[in-house]
C-alpha cells in the first residue's frame, strides 16, 4: 500500500494550502499491509452493500491517530502477525487505557447488524428505570419475520430489566423496539433513534448512523470497527450492563391467558460460554452485514475489547474470530499501541473551543497529533495542529496505562 496520508486541508483566506504525505513507517508502527485473511467461498446472491454515506469529514478516518486511517492492517512494528480471519474489518483495544493495539481498516464503513443494540444500550440504559413495568403494543412487534426475537406478546407486561435481558441474551428485535419507543417519549421509536444518533456523536462515533434500533438493515445504517469500540467501552464500565451480558439465562414471566407459564431464554454469546475471562458482548447477523461481533475479556488486570465486522461463520464463527484476536492482543506488551480510543470529554472540549485543540508533549499519555483529539466536525483546526507536529517530526507515544474513572 502507499504511504499513510494525512489530509491537511488547511485553509488560509479560503485557499487550501497542501496535502501532506507522511513517510512510512511511522515510528513504532509497522508499514500498512494487507489484513491476514482466510480464503472462503462467500455465499452468492447476497445483497450489494450501499455506498457509504456522503459528506463525512476526512478527519473522521483519523480519529484516534493518523495511523488509524489505514484501509488495511495497522499493528505495532514489533507485533506478530494477527491471525487470518474472514472478517473484513476489526479492532482490538484496551478498555481501560483506550490504547488501540491493532486493527484492520478501523475506520472502514461496515454494516452493524445486531451489534447496533449496543448503541441503544449506550443511549438509553441510564434513562430507563429497570424496575418499571411496561406494556407491549402491536407496533413493537413490527420486525422482519423470522428475525431474532424474545417472544414478547402484545398486551404483555414486562419490566425494563427483562427487556434488557431479552435484548442482550436473545438479541430480541421486539425488545429493541419497546426500549426505543419508551426512550423516545412522545416521539416513540423515532425519538429513541434520535437519542442513539446523538449518543454516537457524543462518543465520537462519527461513522455510525442508526436507522433501526435493533440493527435490522435500514437506509444509511453504517458503523466502523473503531466506532463500535467507542460505543462499547463505557458500557463495559457499567455494572448493570455487565450483569445483563454476563447472565447465562433469564426468565420471561407468564402473561396469562396467552402464556400462563412463561419461559426461559439463554445467552447465545459463544465467547462468554467458552473463553476464559470473557465479560460478555453482542453478536449480530444479517444477509447484508454478514456476521458481526463485539466482546470483551479480562486477563489478570488487563481488559481488552474486540470488534469484528463482515465475517463469515466458517471456518470460524464471529466469536471464535474475536477470541483469536483477544489471544493476539493479550500476548502484546502493555505499552503496545497504534492509536487510541478518544474520550467524549476531550471531544466536547475541542468542539466548544475557538482555539486550536491542546497538544500534549511527546511521550505524555495520549500525546498524539491533535487529529486524534479533534472530531471531524472541527477538522480544519485539528489539521493545523497535526501539520505542525508532522513537520517538526514529532510522533507522540500512543499507549498509556493510566487508570480511568469507572462509569456506572
Buried (B, 14 or more C-beta within 10 A) or exposed (E): EEBBBBBBBBEEEEEEEEEBBBEBBBEBBBBBBEBEEBEEEEEEEEEEBBEEEEEBBBBBBBBBBBBBBBBBBBBBEEBEEBBBBBBBBBBBBBBBBBBBBBBBBBBBBBBBBBBBBBBBBBBBBEEBEBEEEBEBBEEBBEBEEEBBBBBBBBEBEBBBBBBBBBBBBBBBBBBBBBBBBBBBEEEBBEBBBBBBBEBBBBBBBBBBBBBBBBBBBBEEBBBBBBBBBBBBBBBBBBEBBBBBBBBEEBEBBEBEEEBEEEEEBEBBBBBBEEBEBBBBBBBBBBEBBBBBBBBBBBEEEBBBBBBBBBBBBEEBBBBBBBBBBBBBBBEBEBBBBBBBBBBBEBBEEBBEEEEBBEBBEBEEBBBBBBBBBBBBBBBBBBBBBBBBBBEEEBBBBBBBBEEBEEEE
